[in-house]
Amino acid sequence: MSSLTTQTYTPTEEAEINQWLTTSDRLKISSADQKPLLDTLNTHLASRTTLLGTKPSKADIALYHSLAPQVAAWSPAQKTGELGHPHIVRHLDFIQNSPVFGLDVSEGEKLKVDPEEILYVEPPVDAKAEKERLKKEKAAAAAASASGGEPALADRTNKKDKSVVEKVAEKVAGAKDTVVAAVAGEGAEKGEQKQKKEKKEKAPKPQKAPPAVTPLSPCLIDLRVGHILKAIKHPEADSLYVSTIAMGDKAGTEDTSEYEGQVVRTVCSGLNGLVPLEEMQGRKVVVVCNLKPVKMRGIKSCAMVLAASPRLKEGEEDHHGGPVELVTPPAEAKAGERVFFEGWKGEPEGVLNPKKRVWDTIQPGFTVTEDLAAAFDAGVVKELSKEGESAKTGVGKLVTEAGGVCKVKSLTNAIIR
């Protein structure tokens, strides 16, 4: 995002800026009548970084000066509660901290925003359920607007009468043929045979080819670079974080939403208390994208963040006490870039079938090498040996399409999950 002084605007954008300047003037005076206007503004900013979308303008600065004194006095419920205005708070915090706007606001005068104080997280819309609901509504509307029963009944009656007449005519014609055949000396028996339709022998149905068996491989797991845009504590679970992650999905993909102009998924991870919340903000991670979504304390989690932890010794219990280190792709890797294990590159499944237990079977082979590289050890997964001569062996490092290696900070010979 370039400096505010270098921005140019189209006539349409100039008109929109003037509208927002008028709105900012109306918002200077705090009153109960402002709530509908604040609701509209909050909804507008839900999918935008600035009032114009991504382009900064003087309207953003005017809005800050109008609302910052009021927002400073808001209660936590007004800021981030279920009926609050969290997107307005986030927008004002962005303006006061971004060098693009050049605000001369001292630290003491800045609006205090606690990124961990999130009282309500709106669950993502279930696209499949919404589609089904709209389909039912459409069917109900079509039924309501359908014509009455009398014409349809008359039509059916006419068709029925016509069918009866045709059947009687066929029987009369058949009897006539029989009489003619008997007079000609061919006999009634031959006449009866003439009426009978020859039954055609039914051709055997072609056998369906058995579905191709996909060989077991770590390439079936959809691994990608993810960019955490925001991470908060789960409001209902002390051990969970709720992260908003961009991972290269197209707009309209099921179980996605939009945040700051990017297509994202909501991901719950049991890292609270193991990884500091500040280390989750704005960082690149590796995510598993084709596990079946699950609800975790009321929030639908639509992917999984990969992290390493020490490998348990024989007989040792896992108390989930850490240490834990996130698997980190190269800094230049882009959100959505494919990640795969060397020697096992291939096309991943759309959504892994839980009954086939692909993830449960393959995951024990995820490890960390002596040089801190995330890797897959085929020797750990006994099921791979059943593939016969085609089975691959050895250890393959986790790399991006560009060839960069994904690593952890310090744990060696660890397990990744």
Secondary structure as a PSIPRED ss2 file (coil, helix, strand):
# PSIPRED VFORMAT (PSIPRED V4.0)

   1 M C   1.000  0.000  0.000
   2 S C   1.000  0.000  0.000
   3 S C   1.000  0.000  0.000
   4 L H   0.000  1.000  0.000
   5 T H   0.000  1.000  0.000
   6 T H   0.000  1.000  0.000
   7 Q C   1.000  0.000  0.000
   8 T C   1.000  0.000  0.000
   9 Y C   1.000  0.000  0.000
  10 T C   1.000  0.000  0.000
  11 P H   0.000  1.000  0.000
  12 T H   0.000  1.000  0.000
  13 E H   0.000  1.000  0.000
  14 E H   0.000  1.000  0.000
  15 A H   0.000  1.000  0.000
  16 E H   0.000  1.000  0.000
  17 I H   0.000  1.000  0.000
  18 N H   0.000  1.000  0.000
  19 Q H   0.000  1.000  0.000
  20 W H   0.000  1.000  0.000
  21 L H   0.000  1.000  0.000
  22 T H   0.000  1.000  0.000
  23 T H   0.000  1.000  0.000
  24 S H   0.000  1.000  0.000
  25 D H   0.000  1.000  0.000
  26 R H   0.000  1.000  0.000
  27 L H   0.000  1.000  0.000
  28 K C   1.000  0.000  0.000
  29 I C   1.000  0.000  0.000
  30 S C   1.000  0.000  0.000
  31 S C   1.000  0.000  0.000
  32 A H   0.000  1.000  0.000
  33 D H   0.000  1.000  0.000
  34 Q H   0.000  1.000  0.000
  35 K H   0.000  1.000  0.000
  36 P H   0.000  1.000  0.000
  37 L H   0.000  1.000  0.000
  38 L H   0.000  1.000  0.000
  39 D H   0.000  1.000  0.000
  40 T H   0.000  1.000  0.000
  41 L H   0.000  1.000  0.000
  42 N H   0.000  1.000  0.000
  43 T H   0.000  1.000  0.000
  44 H H   0.000  1.000  0.000
  45 L H   0.000  1.000  0.000
  46 A C   1.000  0.000  0.000
  47 S C   1.000  0.000  0.000
  48 R C   1.000  0.000  0.000
  49 T C   1.000  0.000  0.000
  50 T E   0.000  0.000  1.000
  51 L C   1.000  0.000  0.000
  52 L C   1.000  0.000  0.000
  53 G E   0.000  0.000  1.000
  54 T C   1.000  0.000  0.000
  55 K C   1.000  0.000  0.000
  56 P C   1.000  0.000  0.000
  57 S C   1.000  0.000  0.000
  58 K H   0.000  1.000  0.000
  59 A H   0.000  1.000  0.000
  60 D H   0.000  1.000  0.000
  61 I H   0.000  1.000  0.000
  62 A H   0.000  1.000  0.000
  63 L H   0.000  1.000  0.000
  64 Y H   0.000  1.000  0.000
  65 H H   0.000  1.000  0.000
  66 S H   0.000  1.000  0.000
  67 L H   0.000  1.000  0.000
  68 A H   0.000  1.000  0.000
  69 P H   0.000  1.000  0.000
  70 Q H   0.000  1.000  0.000
  71 V H   0.000  1.000  0.000
  72 A H   0.000  1.000  0.000
  73 A C   1.000  0.000  0.000
  74 W C   1.000  0.000  0.000
  75 S C   1.000  0.000  0.000
  76 P H   0.000  1.000  0.000
  77 A H   0.000  1.000  0.000
  78 Q H   0.000  1.000  0.000
  79 K H   0.000  1.000  0.000
  80 T H   0.000  1.000  0.000
  81 G C   1.000  0.000  0.000
  82 E C   1.000  0.000  0.000
  83 L C   1.000  0.000  0.000
  84 G C   1.000  0.000  0.000
  85 H C   1.000  0.000  0.000
  86 P H   0.000  1.000  0.000
  87 H H   0.000  1.000  0.000
  88 I H   0.000  1.000  0.000
  89 V H   0.000  1.000  0.000
  90 R H   0.000  1.000  0.000
  91 H H   0.000  1.000  0.000
  92 L H   0.000  1.000  0.000
  93 D H   0.000  1.000  0.000
  94 F H   0.000  1.000  0.000
  95 I H   0.000  1.000  0.000
  96 Q H   0.000  1.000  0.000
  97 N H   0.000  1.000  0.000
  98 S C   1.000  0.000  0.000
  99 P C   1.000  0.000  0.000
 100 V C   1.000  0.000  0.000
 101 F C   1.000  0.000  0.000
 102 G C   1.000  0.000  0.000
 103 L C   1.000  0.000  0.000
 104 D C   1.000  0.000  0.000
 105 V C   1.000  0.000  0.000
 106 S C   1.000  0.000  0.000
 107 E C   1.000  0.000  0.000
 108 G C   1.000  0.000  0.000
 109 E C   1.000  0.000  0.000
 110 K C   1.000  0.000  0.000
 111 L C   1.000  0.000  0.000
 112 K C   1.000  0.000  0.000
 113 V C   1.000  0.000  0.000
 114 D C   1.000  0.000  0.000
 115 P C   1.000  0.000  0.000
 116 E C   1.000  0.000  0.000
 117 E C   1.000  0.000  0.000
 118 I C   1.000  0.000  0.000
 119 L C   1.000  0.000  0.000
 120 Y C   1.000  0.000  0.000
 121 V C   1.000  0.000  0.000
 122 E C   1.000  0.000  0.000
 123 P C   1.000  0.000  0.000
 124 P C   1.000  0.000  0.000
 125 V C   1.000  0.000  0.000
 126 D C   1.000  0.000  0.000
 127 A H   0.000  1.000  0.000
 128 K H   0.000  1.000  0.000
 129 A H   0.000  1.000  0.000
 130 E H   0.000  1.000  0.000
 131 K H   0.000  1.000  0.000
 132 E H   0.000  1.000  0.000
 133 R H   0.000  1.000  0.000
 134 L H   0.000  1.000  0.000
 135 K H   0.000  1.000  0.000
 136 K H   0.000  1.000  0.000
 137 E H   0.000  1.000  0.000
 138 K H   0.000  1.000  0.000
 139 A H   0.000  1.000  0.000
 140 A H   0.000  1.000  0.000
 141 A H   0.000  1.000  0.000
 142 A H   0.000  1.000  0.000
 143 A H   0.000  1.000  0.000
 144 A H   0.000  1.000  0.000
 145 S C   1.000  0.000  0.000
 146 A C   1.000  0.000  0.000
 147 S C   1.000  0.000  0.000
 148 G C   1.000  0.000  0.000
 149 G H   0.000  1.000  0.000
 150 E H   0.000  1.000  0.000
 151 P H   0.000  1.000  0.000
 152 A H   0.000  1.000  0.000
 153 L H   0.000  1.000  0.000
 154 A H   0.000  1.000  0.000
 155 D H   0.000  1.000  0.000
 156 R H   0.000  1.000  0.000
 157 T H   0.000  1.000  0.000
 158 N H   0.000  1.000  0.000
 159 K H   0.000  1.000  0.000
 160 K H   0.000  1.000  0.000
 161 D H   0.000  1.000  0.000
 162 K H   0.000  1.000  0.000
 163 S H   0.000  1.000  0.000
 164 V H   0.000  1.000  0.000
 165 V H   0.000  1.000  0.000
 166 E H   0.000  1.000  0.000
 167 K H   0.000  1.000  0.000
 168 V H   0.000  1.000  0.000
 169 A H   0.000  1.000  0.000
 170 E H   0.000  1.000  0.000
 171 K H   0.000  1.000  0.000
 172 V H   0.000  1.000  0.000
 173 A H   0.000  1.000  0.000
 174 G H   0.000  1.000  0.000
 175 A H   0.000  1.000  0.000
 176 K H   0.000  1.000  0.000
 177 D H   0.000  1.000  0.000
 178 T H   0.000  1.000  0.000
 179 V H   0.000  1.000  0.000
 180 V H   0.000  1.000  0.000
 181 A H   0.000  1.000  0.000
 182 A H   0.000  1.000  0.000
 183 V H   0.000  1.000  0.000
 184 A C   1.000  0.000  0.000
 185 G C   1.000  0.000  0.000
 186 E C   1.000  0.000  0.000
 187 G H   0.000  1.000  0.000
 188 A H   0.000  1.000  0.000
 189 E H   0.000  1.000  0.000
 190 K H   0.000  1.000  0.000
 191 G H   0.000  1.000  0.000
 192 E H   0.000  1.000  0.000
 193 Q H   0.000  1.000  0.000
 194 K H   0.000  1.000  0.000
 195 Q H   0.000  1.000  0.000
 196 K C   1.000  0.000  0.000
 197 K C   1.000  0.000  0.000
 198 E C   1.000  0.000  0.000
 199 K C   1.000  0.000  0.000
 200 K C   1.000  0.000  0.000
 201 E C   1.000  0.000  0.000
 202 K C   1.000  0.000  0.000
 203 A C   1.000  0.000  0.000
 204 P C   1.000  0.000  0.000
 205 K C   1.000  0.000  0.000
 206 P C   1.000  0.000  0.000
 207 Q C   1.000  0.000  0.000
 208 K C   1.000  0.000  0.000
 209 A C   1.000  0.000  0.000
 210 P C   1.000  0.000  0.000
 211 P C   1.000  0.000  0.000
 212 A C   1.000  0.000  0.000
 213 V C   1.000  0.000  0.000
 214 T C   1.000  0.000  0.000
 215 P C   1.000  0.000  0.000
 216 L C   1.000  0.000  0.000
 217 S C   1.000  0.000  0.000
 218 P H   0.000  1.000  0.000
 219 C H   0.000  1.000  0.000
 220 L H   0.000  1.000  0.000
 221 I C   1.000  0.000  0.000
 222 D C   1.000  0.000  0.000
 223 L E   0.000  0.000  1.000
 224 R E   0.000  0.000  1.000
 225 V E   0.000  0.000  1.000
 226 G E   0.000  0.000  1.000
 227 H E   0.000  0.000  1.000
 228 I E   0.000  0.000  1.000
 229 L E   0.000  0.000  1.000
 230 K E   0.000  0.000  1.000
 231 A E   0.000  0.000  1.000
 232 I E   0.000  0.000  1.000
 233 K E   0.000  0.000  1.000
 234 H C   1.000  0.000  0.000
 235 P C   1.000  0.000  0.000
 236 E C   1.000  0.000  0.000
 237 A C   1.000  0.000  0.000
 238 D C   1.000  0.000  0.000
 239 S C   1.000  0.000  0.000
 240 L C   1.000  0.000  0.000
 241 Y E   0.000  0.000  1.000
 242 V E   0.000  0.000  1.000
 243 S E   0.000  0.000  1.000
 244 T E   0.000  0.000  1.000
 245 I E   0.000  0.000  1.000
 246 A E   0.000  0.000  1.000
 247 M C   1.000  0.000  0.000
 248 G C   1.000  0.000  0.000
 249 D C   1.000  0.000  0.000
 250 K C   1.000  0.000  0.000
 251 A C   1.000  0.000  0.000
 252 G C   1.000  0.000  0.000
 253 T C   1.000  0.000  0.000
 254 E C   1.000  0.000  0.000
 255 D C   1.000  0.000  0.000
 256 T C   1.000  0.000  0.000
 257 S E   0.000  0.000  1.000
 258 E E   0.000  0.000  1.000
 259 Y E   0.000  0.000  1.000
 260 E C   1.000  0.000  0.000
 261 G C   1.000  0.000  0.000
 262 Q E   0.000  0.000  1.000
 263 V E   0.000  0.000  1.000
 264 V E   0.000  0.000  1.000
 265 R E   0.000  0.000  1.000
 266 T E   0.000  0.000  1.000
 267 V E   0.000  0.000  1.000
 268 C E   0.000  0.000  1.000
 269 S E   0.000  0.000  1.000
 270 G C   1.000  0.000  0.000
 271 L C   1.000  0.000  0.000
 272 N C   1.000  0.000  0.000
 273 G C   1.000  0.000  0.000
 274 L C   1.000  0.000  0.000
 275 V C   1.000  0.000  0.000
 276 P C   1.000  0.000  0.000
 277 L H   0.000  1.000  0.000
 278 E H   0.000  1.000  0.000
 279 E H   0.000  1.000  0.000
 280 M H   0.000  1.000  0.000
 281 Q C   1.000  0.000  0.000
 282 G C   1.000  0.000  0.000
 283 R C   1.000  0.000  0.000
 284 K E   0.000  0.000  1.000
 285 V E   0.000  0.000  1.000
 286 V E   0.000  0.000  1.000
 287 V E   0.000  0.000  1.000
 288 V E   0.000  0.000  1.000
 289 C C   1.000  0.000  0.000
 290 N C   1.000  0.000  0.000
 291 L C   1.000  0.000  0.000
 292 K C   1.000  0.000  0.000
 293 P C   1.000  0.000  0.000
 294 V E   0.000  0.000  1.000
 295 K E   0.000  0.000  1.000
 296 M E   0.000  0.000  1.000
 297 R C   1.000  0.000  0.000
 298 G C   1.000  0.000  0.000
 299 I E   0.000  0.000  1.000
 300 K E   0.000  0.000  1.000
 301 S E   0.000  0.000  1.000
 302 C C   1.000  0.000  0.000
 303 A C   1.000  0.000  0.000
 304 M E   0.000  0.000  1.000
 305 V E   0.000  0.000  1.000
 306 L C   1.000  0.000  0.000
 307 A E   0.000  0.000  1.000
 308 A E   0.000  0.000  1.000
 309 S E   0.000  0.000  1.000
 310 P C   1.000  0.000  0.000
 311 R C   1.000  0.000  0.000
 312 L C   1.000  0.000  0.000
 313 K C   1.000  0.000  0.000
 314 E C   1.000  0.000  0.000
 315 G C   1.000  0.000  0.000
 316 E C   1.000  0.000  0.000
 317 E C   1.000  0.000  0.000
 318 D C   1.000  0.000  0.000
 319 H C   1.000  0.000  0.000
 320 H C   1.000  0.000  0.000
 321 G C   1.000  0.000  0.000
 322 G C   1.000  0.000  0.000
 323 P C   1.000  0.000  0.000
 324 V C   1.000  0.000  0.000
 325 E E   0.000  0.000  1.000
 326 L E   0.000  0.000  1.000
 327 V C   1.000  0.000  0.000
 328 T E   0.000  0.000  1.000
 329 P C   1.000  0.000  0.000
 330 P C   1.000  0.000  0.000
 331 A C   1.000  0.000  0.000
 332 E C   1.000  0.000  0.000
 333 A C   1.000  0.000  0.000
 334 K C   1.000  0.000  0.000
 335 A C   1.000  0.000  0.000
 336 G C   1.000  0.000  0.000
 337 E C   1.000  0.000  0.000
 338 R E   0.000  0.000  1.000
 339 V E   0.000  0.000  1.000
 340 F E   0.000  0.000  1.000
 341 F E   0.000  0.000  1.000
 342 E C   1.000  0.000  0.000
 343 G C   1.000  0.000  0.000
 344 W C   1.000  0.000  0.000
 345 K C   1.000  0.000  0.000
 346 G C   1.000  0.000  0.000
 347 E C   1.000  0.000  0.000
 348 P C   1.000  0.000  0.000
 349 E C   1.000  0.000  0.000
 350 G C   1.000  0.000  0.000
 351 V C   1.000  0.000  0.000
 352 L C   1.000  0.000  0.000
 353 N C   1.000  0.000  0.000
 354 P H   0.000  1.000  0.000
 355 K H   0.000  1.000  0.000
 356 K H   0.000  1.000  0.000
 357 R C   1.000  0.000  0.000
 358 V H   0.000  1.000  0.000
 359 W H   0.000  1.000  0.000
 360 D H   0.000  1.000  0.000
 361 T H   0.000  1.000  0.000
 362 I H   0.000  1.000  0.000
 363 Q H   0.000  1.000  0.000
 364 P H   0.000  1.000  0.000
 365 G H   0.000  1.000  0.000
 366 F E   0.000  0.000  1.000
 367 T E   0.000  0.000  1.000
 368 V E   0.000  0.000  1.000
 369 T C   1.000  0.000  0.000
 370 E C   1.000  0.000  0.000
 371 D C   1.000  0.000  0.000
 372 L C   1.000  0.000  0.000
 373 A E   0.000  0.000  1.000
 374 A E   0.000  0.000  1.000
 375 A E   0.000  0.000  1.000
 376 F E   0.000  0.000  1.000
 377 D E   0.000  0.000  1.000
 378 A H   0.000  1.000  0.000
 379 G H   0.000  1.000  0.000
 380 V H   0.000  1.000  0.000
 381 V C   1.000  0.000  0.000
 382 K H   0.000  1.000  0.000
 383 E H   0.000  1.000  0.000
 384 L H   0.000  1.000  0.000
 385 S H   0.000  1.000  0.000
 386 K H   0.000  1.000  0.000
 387 E H   0.000  1.000  0.000
 388 G H   0.000  1.000  0.000
 389 E H   0.000  1.000  0.000
 390 S H   0.000  1.000  0.000
 391 A C   1.000  0.000  0.000
 392 K C   1.000  0.000  0.000
 393 T C   1.000  0.000  0.000
 394 G C   1.000  0.000  0.000
 395 V E   0.000  0.000  1.000
 396 G E   0.000  0.000  1.000
 397 K E   0.000  0.000  1.000
 398 L E   0.000  0.000  1.000
 399 V E   0.000  0.000  1.000
 400 T E   0.000  0.000  1.000
 401 E C   1.000  0.000  0.000
 402 A C   1.000  0.000  0.000
 403 G C   1.000  0.000  0.000
 404 G C   1.000  0.000  0.000
 405 V E   0.000  0.000  1.000
 406 C C   1.000  0.000  0.000
 407 K E   0.000  0.000  1.000
 408 V C   1.000  0.000  0.000
 409 K C   1.000  0.000  0.000
 410 S C   1.000  0.000  0.000
 411 L C   1.000  0.000  0.000
 412 T C   1.000  0.000  0.000
 413 N C   1.000  0.000  0.000
 414 A C   1.000  0.000  0.000
 415 I E   0.000  0.000  1.000
 416 I E   0.000  0.000  1.000
 417 R C   1.000  0.000  0.000
